Amino acid sequence: MSLSSKGRSRAYAAAALALVAVSTACNKDKLLQVTDPDLLNVADYKTPAAANALRYGVISLFDGAFDGGGDAFTIITGNMSDELLSSDTFDTRLTINARKSDEINSDMEGSYRAVQKTRTNAEAAIDILKTSQPTPTFNRGQLYMYLGYSEIMLAEGWCSGVPLSKEDGVTTTFGDPLTSDSLFKIAAVHFDSALALADTSKDVRYGSEIGKARALLSLKQYATAATTVADVPQTYKLVSQHSPQSSSNGMWSSTTNGNTRYRLSTLEGDPPAGGTVPNGLPFLQTPNDPRMLWAPSTRAGFSGAFSKQPNLLKYARYDDGIISNGIEAKLIIIENQLQDPANDVAVFNALNALRASGPPVVTAMPVTAMPTTHDGMITLFFTERAYWLWLTGHRLGDLRRLVRNYHRPTESVFPTGKLTPPLSGTYGPSTSLHIPFGEKNNPKYTACLDNGTDKP
């Protein structure tokens, strides 16, 4: 009689256990002296093969922090902006949606730690690969790229004052609180390092060019940003990867999988003073805009007060997430044109050209939709940018740029007034996530430098 593969495995396991029992029968202490394979020291990675495993680990950490969990970066920043609503019963998420961020928030602390952990592990891996696997150089370039994106996430998502502490496996060197501009400058330097090491890797090259340009936009270096991404193909994508063996796409699982804690948002908030429509954009359109695919459902939220939760169709359960892409590169080039009011017609035509080429292809805006003022063109540009980059972790950073760089009043940009039903109450003043209380273990850190609010 033959054994099935599972049966053979059980037999081999039983035999192995029997051998262990025999070999240790005279010394019980030996049975307890085993190596824990989950505990790896820095020295364990100092071979080419092990260093490569370390690199993959950093990528996995990044994907998890970016959009691999229920409170990953793309989700919590979408909740603070106008892309998502919290359909939860937990204040840790409801207060973020209500723009009432606080340093004591256990769920948001986990999100912050995940990004910081990605950053510190990337730094450590870069040092190890430099000696244990110096070639191909684009492997280190890839780590510098993810390091830069981690720093952008910290700068765009959290208030000014984020420290960048360092660890070497033995000691912790606490970092000083840094302004958001300082973080963007550091990220740009790390993207330069990635580009210097990119060699033949177009993935590292294009991903780093877009990342650097993204940092430069926040620093108001529009022309340099546009030049940086001039060679990025429109079809390029840098993605976060998901699978049954790793994690679900967090945006899908947080908004569409059962009684979800988050809900796709549209027209969020009240009209601002003197306005007639909410600041929150109409993301959920009928018929669908092909950039923002969704469908109605009969699902309830985690809170029973929420019903008919919209289903997200842009991503499925294990779809890759979008970190950056060629569309973003084209939008960066167009934003440079936007800096001169004399280019308003050219900007409008460029936005329509992008719609015509995609992907996806979108119906052109009629000439009658062209704004008659430069301020209106800025609004149109950021609306188009929000639609193209929907649910990719860009929206909160863009709203903050509208306040800081384009001098828009906060309450003309963020959801304001009464909370969107069935939520009750009013929005607060926060425009970013607070650095969590746990950061106060760093003796150099005391509080956000801007109290979690950006100023025009």
Steps between C-alpha positions, in 0.01 A plus 500: 500500500645841402482817707359828373739799498344625824528152646867480405562838656342385826705184491825690443412737782428214737830336409688823558338543841592143588863566409501814712355308793768230472790741459399712799376229732809523714514879511171685531673836489604440139137471398443855623813646342360572155555781255199724449483561123291813556780676688759631256792725586648763271798269440266237358438723197861570407511263204376576147206258521392615844538867406258446215247352743543811713423718198182307432407548865526878467276494193247289690508745792444790262206334327340428838546856623384651172179309433527151648284537809178645633665822619781528246621835367268519201196429718566734793599791276193437285295515822657833601433642153182461293552154346368286788259519793539304820203262531639369828398518864856570624599858577852425381370510144197729540711785638735485201208527261369793707837680472551475876835328506664434837835360613327228703361263240605136513393410145674798343811431709524159335485663157777746591720225640456293184636783283787573739585129517517485122733799498743370765510153344572650159794696645640190668460289187677761286806485727505119492458473121782748447751242628328163462338554158649810334375392157264536332490856629131541415411279799632771730340757275167330553541524877587870477183544292281338767683701766412820314135401465484419872624850579246654262224306677615640836516855361162492324304305759621627835544844651825692484755378755553133409839376630710252304667288766752230413565147625798273440378191683677605819426865567237756406606848393206733549429746222409867526148613405505598133278739309300356212723689254808340657348154452428574133860615450635183664271287282624680187861423595416132548327488161819648351694214662254254347546655157878486530475125562210420263730373222280299259191484723229714344273418792742667744576781259143602418367434851775715652451778247131524586573478874759777481267719294222440754727634774599796283136596444457548875818711498351713218779402260257441215734543203759260644225252580375509142850450359558209737209295361529603136608151388247293699271303265130561549443125537750458787378371840673447835272273701453346842448127470233286667417131491336223707847427638563858619208738545186631336489836334421707810288754314272224372478314831440819700217626281342198330556177696191446718394747769789737443645767729540741208269618223570655161418869532346751262406867546618484861410777745296818476548777244752752637389850592373670186508177300232277354676160481713312754878507480495121475517397134229292327712186469206259468343596170222339297585391240847414628794714413740222387766635736276443803318170460241404761162330534208529745434222751274406790786451748493664841808660656671387818266751662139402436423867436665461159311319225543447126880512519639571149720222361843589367563368148834672434674226699415137564611303806855421390552773241821698506475847648638805319793681663578716198448486124556672170172689529636666815813597307289672232300682769826628653600644161158664463522647851819677401309663213228597748738738680456762227143628447593562135506120458140438607385400151803272462426341838137434404607346169765287674241366744276406211793338317564289809133398504525400134807281549455353849489222601210501554364717221258764633254717309647844431377804690311740271653840431214654697641328812820702484521734801501871434746578782842366597367411845233292330768327290689405818179347637439310175857370491486364856159347431639316199806396702272365776303294248809354331670418834189392691578273797877493441608696808543838327187692595589618852839625381329688217247665732784610727687641197191698402517662843878547532609564141188641334386697805147363511317539834480164676121503518476556125701182436420235763156362589344752734179583689276216615622142472354294217190304620450266674791650696412792724703793624734736317843481343803615696808695381753219439663474159738216588545207733658573836834338577399234755566522871747211484748727320549675833732216596735710288628765747550744212133495401220681683213572256402587143669818385178623337241342732379287209368793296650650184488873437458680163 
